[in-house]
Structures are given as structure tokens and as C-alpha cells.
Amino acid sequence: MKVTRKDFLKTGALLSGGLFFGSNKMFSNLQTQTYIFKELRNNIGIFTERGGTIGWHATNDGVVVIDAQYPETAKNLIAALQQKTSHKIDVLFNTHHHGDHTSGNIFLKDYAGKIVAHENCKMLQEKNDKKDPAKPQAYATLTFKETWGAQIGNEKVTAKYFGPAHTSGDSVIHFEDADIAHVGDLVFNQTFPFIDSNGGGSIKLWYETLGKIINHYSKDTLFIFGHAISESLLTGSIADIVNMRSYLGALAEHVESEIQKGKSKEEIAAAEIPGFANLKERWQGARKMNLEKAYDELVKK
Ligand SMILES: [Zn+2]
């Protein structure tokens, strides 16, 4: 398993007794709780530890979980949910197939009535997992093409497919009564996104799909994002979706005009994106990767 920076810091803190940070508060946080389990409104909230943000709805009449992170973090999610209710998970949704959203399915399946995802999500997850057959996986037990919904406890929950974007199998899960929607990795809030062209993702289609999402939800909808540049930006409003769409539009437009000027892929990938010079990377090389993906997509068409 790949050791992430966060894992490394955690290990570093444990080995050095916290002096590594010079902060006992931070040390004790890492020791006692490595995750955040936070309510937003109407018994709906987010869980963050490692991987894509998990959304949850927990009452004594119904429990919904959106995305699964990893088996070891999904275990912490279950412990936190059990503080709120003894009700089992009625539905576990996967917003899309990426491992940081689905690897925990294998742990959560024993607590969940069903796992629901878009048909392409399941197909892409199975395709990916063939490359690593040693790793046990669990897949959606119910798939949909356009939309799937259910009344769970006091919430009407609807999953909807708007078209290819980050992958070809992203869906949005909406708690209609609370008006909270989890958009998975359709939004990387205020940071460069990962564009999965091998998984059917496309900058141009992502731009179009976000347009449909902006039209479908309202200014009052509270959104949960799969990733963000900081913890506090993991939730937001339709304005954040508009920003994300503007970024994708600017990226495609800029690279298209650079290609027209006869610039090479290397030259294009080394420069800034006009209007987004202050956008921060979550991993080194993210901006370059975005520019290269845009180049490949535009040259291929
Ligand atoms: Zn993803």
C-alpha cells in the first residue's frame, strides 16, 4: 500500500511522542481521533479521514451512506454512526468507481442493505479491479441508468446521472427534504481536479454536465464535494459549482488557443492557466497534468 503524507505524519507523531510537531494539541488529536464526523443539517453530515468525502444520513428510521473511502476508515465511520443510531445502513451509494470512494465497500457491505451506483460506476470498478485481483472488492448490488430514488426514514433520496464528467459514471445524490446534494468528484473545490480520461472522463463533457447540474439544483442547495483544497471547503453552494465549471471552460479554451498558435504540448503544460494562476495543487504536478489532459483531448477530437 502506498504511504500517504498523512500516514507518514501520523507515524512520525507516534514515534516522536508528538515533539515532531511541537504541539501537544495536534498530537492528542491524532492519537484520539483521526477523522471528522460533522453534522450539516437534518441529521445529514460528512465524514472525512482519507479519500473522498463521505456523506451520511442517520436517524432511528433510516441510514444512508454516500461513498466508502477505505476499509480502515469505513470502520471509523461505522463507529461514529453507531453513536447516533443502531439502525443498519439502508443504502450505501457510490458516487463513482475510484478506489478512494469504493474500497471501503468491502467493509460496509455487511452493514448495508444494498449498494447503489450508476451502471458505469460498477462497470469501471470491475474493469479497474481486474488489474489488481488480489484486493477484495464489493460492487453495487443495484445499478441505474438515469435516476434511482427511495424514501429512507424522513428523507427522499434521489441519485441522478447527468452525463460523463470526472469519469463516465458520476452521479449526484440528493437528500431532497434537507436539500443537500453530494456531487462526488464532480467538484474539486478550489483546486486542480483529477481528470480520468481512461475512465471516460472529459474536460468538455464535464463542463457540459456541470451546466446541467447548475440548472437542476437551487441557490439554497447545500453541496458536499469529494475533494477540496481545505477541510472547510468540502461543502459549499452552487457558486462553487459555477467556479469549477469556469475553471474547466478556461482550461479548454486556453489550451485550444495555444494549440492554434502552434505551441507544443511541453510548452503548454509548463505555463499557467489565465485567470487561475492562484489555484492551488493538492498534489505536485496537478496543473501540468490538467494542461496535458486538455491537450490530449483537444488534439484527439
Ligand atoms: Zn474520483
Residues whose N, C-alpha, C, O or C-beta is under 5 A from the ligand:
A	BS01	ZN	H98 D185
